[in-house]
Amino acid sequence: MEKSIQELFDEYEEKSLEVEAAKKVMDQAEVPDLSKEEYISAEQADEHLIACVERERREKELETLSQEWGEIQDALADKLCKINTKVLVKDRRDECTVLIHCEGGGIMIEDKKVD
């Protein structure tokens, strides 16, 4: 069964937070440049290799999350472009109501106070 606009928006918001968190983790995962060192100990080499593997794992995770988010964006934008007007949805992160619509193939989100 096809997902509703609200379900797609919820997934869109949730996945955007996951991507943001993964980007922060990537930014913190530093692998030092050892090319300027004359030599390092075997222990340092092992630690460096572990850090490299961990960074590669995080890069793949970020890539996967970004791809999933892109697919959700495409599905939501496609529906919104077909509707061709603003849609009122619930933003579950802060329990407010927002308007979403398609603009230039992308998703636009506007705060909206409903009386």
N, C-alpha and C positions, 0 to 999 in steps of 0.2 A: 504494500500500500504506500502511496506517495505521502511524503511528509507535508504537514501544514506549514503555512508561512510562519506561524509562531514557533513551531518545532525547529524549523530551519534557522530562524533568528536566534533561538536559544543555543543551538549548536554553534552558530557563527560566533556568538559572544563567548561561549565556553572555550571554543578552540582558539579564539584570539588571545585569551588569557593564558592558555597553555603555550602558545607560540611565544608570547611575551616573556613568560617565565623561562622557557628554554633558551631564549636569546640572552637573558641575564646570566644563566648558568654558563653559556658559551663564553660570554665576556669575562667571566671570572676564571675560566679554565685556561690558565696560561701555561704554555710550554716554552721554557727559556731557549734562546738561541745559544747553542754550545759551540758554534763554529769558530768562535774567537778563542776558545780554551785550547791550550796546548794539549792537555789530556784531562781525563776525569777518572774517578775510581769506578770499579765494576759496580759498586752499589749505586753510585750516581747514574751510571748508564742504565741500570735496571729501573731506577725510579723515573728516569727520563722516558724510557720505553713505555712504562705503565702510563705515564701522563699523556704520551702520544696516542696510545690506544684509547684511553678514556676520552680524549678530545675528539678522536674520530668517531667514537660511539655517540657522543653528544651531537656532533655535526649531522650524523645520519638521523638521529632522533629529531633534530630540528627540521631537517629536510622533509622527513615523513610528516611531521605535524603541519608544516607549511603547505605541503601538497594536499593534505586532508582539508585544511582551512580553505585553500584555493578552490577545491571541489565544492565545498559548502557555499562559498561566495558565489561561484558560478551558478549553482542551482537556485540560490535565493535571488540573485540578480536577474536570472532568466524569468523567474515567476513575476518579479516586481516589474520588469520591463513589459511583460505581457499585460499586466494589470494597468500599467501606465497612469497610476495615481498613487497618492500617499496611502500607506496602510498603518493603522494604529495597532501597536503591539506592546506587550508588557516586557520591560527590561527587568529581568529577575535578579540582576546583580544588586540594584539599588531600589527595587520595587517601585519604579516609576513607569509612566507610560511615554512611549516615544513614537514618532512617525518615521517610517522608513519608506524609501522610494528608490527607483532606479534613475540614475543620471549618467549619461555617457557610458552605459554598460556597467557602472559601478554602483555600489550601495551607499546611499546617503542616509544618515541618521540625524533626526532633529528632536530636541527635547520638546515635549508637549504637555501642557497642563490641561487636564480634562475637568470641566466643571460638573 
